[in-house]
């Protein structure tokens, strides 16, 4: 059948440039080590920061929910798909986040689309960091609001954008809390100060900060002691929380408005009982086991220090996301392949996910990694780096 030859041509070009990748199926559960092609390797690519995907309490909660409520909900939330457990979890999450209310959606991606596409009109402007996540970018594309982009974590650039947009009804400044490719933390105190100075609203996407930063993993806002000064927080339930979904934490009015106007919420089936129950249990674990976050940060320092000593460039990362910068996309994938042959699964990331000249192997440590495993990973990085003349 004719019609998609151009796709085949583009794919062939990707292959010639060394950028074509196939999906890598895991043959085990998601842990510090995973099985790939029958071989056990150290996992350095998952977002399972705290190791909660395999926590016994999480699994027990999910199993009990299936037994009591079934495998699915059979409806969207606004018709017949709101179970009592959904609202109980949202109240628990709001208390945890120190906000009036929360609303849970199917993913962090849809959470950003829901909030940005629904609350802004042609009378408003959204001001976004140039390195914000793709879900923020796509959410902005869905709104009729004007848009301005400020230079990455550049407060002078943000202030210029705020000054230039004074005539709009509302100005919404949007930033990642932790930037997913570089691992740096947004200068949220400075952003909030500028927004208060110019009477603008603040929205933070805490996908990679939820469960990682702040007291018991409450996120960037709590990390900087800014509770009550950030208007909208978006987060995920699929990374440190270990399951699936996204949430919006804000006021009761924002929650009520999204229930009526947020299209991803209105037209998507609600979370199955197992997901909701496991997410709810994760909040309790964050409160009961703060040592998991302590181990995460100890492991983060160990890996970062080791990579620096070996001579790798790891950029400005301040979090468990540690990019090993290579530059060329094909070489980043070659490094990833070499690492896998030495027993470490760490995926290469290239354009268009990152700029063409900043390809990298992105690593993420977890609380479940042992120091021996991380040292084994560093040994593999040393061998692979020397094989490819990177170090």
N, C-alpha and C positions, 0 to 999 in steps of 0.2 A: 504494500500500500504506500502510495506516494504522499508527501506532505510534510515529513519531518526530517528531510535530508539535511537541513541546516543544523539540526540538533546533532546528528551523527558527525557532521564536519567539525562542530565545536568540540565535541567529545574527543575526536581524533586529535585535535590541536592540543587539548589538555594532556592527552597521553604523550604526545611528542615533547611537551614541555615538562614532563615529569610531575604533573599536578593532578592526574586522575587517580582517585582512590576508591577502593571498594569498602563496603561495610565490613566491620570485624565482629563476628558473632562471638559472644562469650558462652562458654559451656558450663558455667558454674554460677553460684550466687555472686553478688557484688561485694567484694571484700578487699582487704589489703593485698591479697593475692587472688588471681582469677585464672581460669583455664581457657586457653586459646589454642586451637588446633591440637588438642590433647596434651598441651604443655602448660604447666603451672608457671605463671609469671607474676612479677610485682606490678600491681595496678597503680599507675600515677596519672590517670586521666579521668577518673570519675569525680562527681561532685558530692560524693558520700562523705562529707567532711567529718562527721562525728561517728560514722559507722552504724548509723541507726537503721539502715536497710535490713540488717540481720539481727537487731536487738530482740531478745526473746519476748519482751513485753509488747513490742510492736507486732510481732507475728501472732502472739496470742490474742491481742485486741482485734486484729484483722480476721482471724479464724472465728472468733466468737460472733463478730458482726455478720459474717456470712451465714453462720448457723441460725442466727436470730432474725436477720432481715433479708437474706438472699444475696444473690450475686450482683444485682443492679437495682436501680430505682424506677426505671420504666417511664420517666417523664422529665421534662424541664422543671426547674424550681418553681416557676410561676403558675404551673398548672397542677401537677400532682406529685412532683418530685422533691418536695421539701419534707424531709423526715425530721423528727424532733432532734436527732443527733446532729443534723446540719446546724441548726440554730444554737444548740448547746455548745458546739465546737466554736462557732463564731463568737459567742459571748466569752468563752474562755480565751480565745485568741485576742480579742479586744482588751481584756483585762491584762493579758501578758504584754501587749504592745502599748499600754497606757493611752488608749484612744477610746472615744465614745463607742465606736462600732467598727465591725469589719464585715466584709462580704467575700466569700470564697468563690473562685472561678476555676475553670478546668486547667488553666496553666498560668504561669507568669506572663507569657506572651499575650494571652487573651485578656488578662487583667489590664495590661497597658493599653491594649486596643479599646477595651470597654471604657476606661476612665477618660482617655484623651478624645475619643470620638464622640463622647456623649456630653461632657460638661462645657466644652468650648464652642463658641459660635463665631460668626464673621466679625463680631465686635471685639473679639479677644485676640491675644497673641500668645504663642508658646515660644519660650526661649530655651534652647537645648544645647547641652555640651556636645561638641562635634564628635566625641567618641562614645556617645550613648549607645546602648544596646539596640540591635535591629528591631526589637519589638516596640521600642519607643519611637524609632524612626517610622515604622509602619503605622503606629498609632497616630502619629502626627499627620501622616499622609491622608488619614481618614477624616480629619477634621477640616472644617471650613475656616478655621482661625488662621490669621497671619502667622508667619514663623520666622524666627531669627536663630542663627547658630553662633555660639560663642566659642572661642578657641579653648582647647582642652584645659580645664581647671585654671583658666586665666581670668582672674577677677577684674582686671582692667577691661578686658574684652566684654565680660558680663555686664559691668557697670555701663559701658557704652551702649550695649543693647537695651538696658533698662532705661537709660536717658532717651534713647531714640524712639522708644515705644510708649512714651508717657500718655499719648492720646487715646490709647485703647482702654476699653472698659475694664478688662482684667488682663493681667500679665502673669503667666504661669511659667516659672523657671523649673526645668526638669533636669535631674542629674541621676546617674547611677550612684549608689552609695559606694560600692566597690566595682571598679571597672574590670570586666570579665576577662579581658585579654592581657592586660598589663598588671593587674593585681594591686593597683594603687587605690587609695581611699580619697573620695571627693573632699575638698576643703569645706565641709558643710557649715561650720561656724561662720566663715566669711560669706558664704552664699546666703545664709539666713540673715546676717547683718545687713547685707546689701538689699535684700528683698524687703526687710522691715524699713529700711531707709527710703526705698522707692515705692512702698505700698504694693508689693507684688506677692503672689502666692508661691509656695515651694512644694515640689513633689520629688520624692526620692524613691528610686527603684533599688530595693535592698535584696535582690535575688541572691547575691553572693555574700551578703552580710548577715542575713537571717540565720541564726544559730551559730554565728562565728564572732561577730562584734557585739559589744554591749553586755550588760549584766545578764547572765544566763542565755546569751545569744539573742537579745532583743533587737539588735541591729544598730545601724549607723547613728540614728537619732539618739538612742540611749547612750551609745558610745561617747558621743560629744555632749551628753547631758542637755539635749535640746527638746526634751519632751514638752509638748504643748506649743511648740514654735514652728513645726512643720505641718503643713496642711494635709498632705496626702502621702501615705507610705504604701508602696507596692512591694510584695515579697513573693517568694516561691515556697512551696511545700515539697519540692522535688529534689532539693539539694541537701543542705544540712538536715532538714526535717526528714528526709529519706523516703518520701512516698511520691506524691503527685499533686499538682495543682498550684494555684496562685491565689493571692488575697490582696484586697485593698483595705487599708486601715485609715479611718478618717472620722468624720462626724456622722451622727445618725442621719442628718439631712443628705449627705453624700451617699450613704448606703441606700436610703429610701429612693433617691433619685435614680441610682443605677439599677435598682430592681425594676423600675418602670422604663428606663431609657437605654440601659447598657445592652446592646445587641448581642455580644458574645454570651452574656448571662441569660438573656431572654430566650435564645434559640439553641442552647446546648443542654443536653441531658446532665443532670446533677451527678456529683461524685457517687460512686457505688459505696455501700456501707463499709466495706473493708478499708477503703481509702480514708474515709472520714474518721473511722474509729482509730486507725493507726496514726493519722495526723494528730488527733486529739491526745493520744498516748504520748506522742513525741514531745508535746509541750510539757507534760508532767515529767518526762525523763530529763528535759533541759533543766527543770527546777530541782530535780532530785540528784542529778549526777553532773554537777559543774566541773568535776575533774576531767570529763571528756574534752571540754573546751581547753582546759589547761594543757592536756596532752597534745591536742592539736597544735597549739602555739609552740610547745617545746619541739615537736617534730618539724614544724615550719622553720624554726631557727636552725635546727640541725641540717636540714637539706640546703637552705640558702647559704649557710656558712660553707658547707662542703662544695657547692657548685662554684662559689666565688673563689675558693682556694684552688680549685682545678683550673681556673682561668676563664670560665664561661661568663658571658655577659647576661645579666638577669634583669636589667632595666631598673625601674623605680618601684618594684613590687613591695608592698607593706603587709601582705596577707598570705594565706596558704597557696594562693595562685602565684606560681613562680615561672615566668616564661624564660626559656633558654633561647636567646635571640641568635638567629643564624643569618637572616637577611634574605637570601635566595630561597624561593619556594621549593624548588626541586631538592635543594640540599637539606631543607628542613625535613622533608619527607624521607630522604635518605638516612638522616640521623634517626628518625623514628623507626625505620626498618632495621637499622643496625642495633638499636636498643632492644628491639623485640628479639632479635637473634641472640642477644646476650641476657635475655630473661626479664626485660622491663617493658611494660606497655605504656608508652607516652606518645600521644598522637601529635603529628606535625600539623600546623595551622598556617595556611597561606592565603593569598588573595583569592576571593574578595572579602574573606572574614577579617583580614588585616591588610594594611597597605602593602603594595608589591615589594617594597624594600625592607619590610620588617617581619618576614616569616619567622616562625619560631616553633619549638616544641614546648607546649604548655604543660607544666606539671602541677598537680594538686596533691598535697599530702593529706592524710586523714589521721584521726585520733587512734585508729586501729593499727597503724604501721608501727612496727618495732624499730628500735635503733639499728639492729642487725639488718633488717630489710632495707632500711634507708641507706645504710653503708654499702650494701650489695648493689643498690641502685646507683650510688655514686661511683662505684667501681665500674659499672657498665657504662656510665656516662664518660668516664675517663677513657676507656678503651674505644668507644665509638667516636668520641671527639678527636682522638689521635688518629684513628683510621681515616677520618674525613678531613684531617688537617684544620679542624676548627679550634683546637687548643694545641 
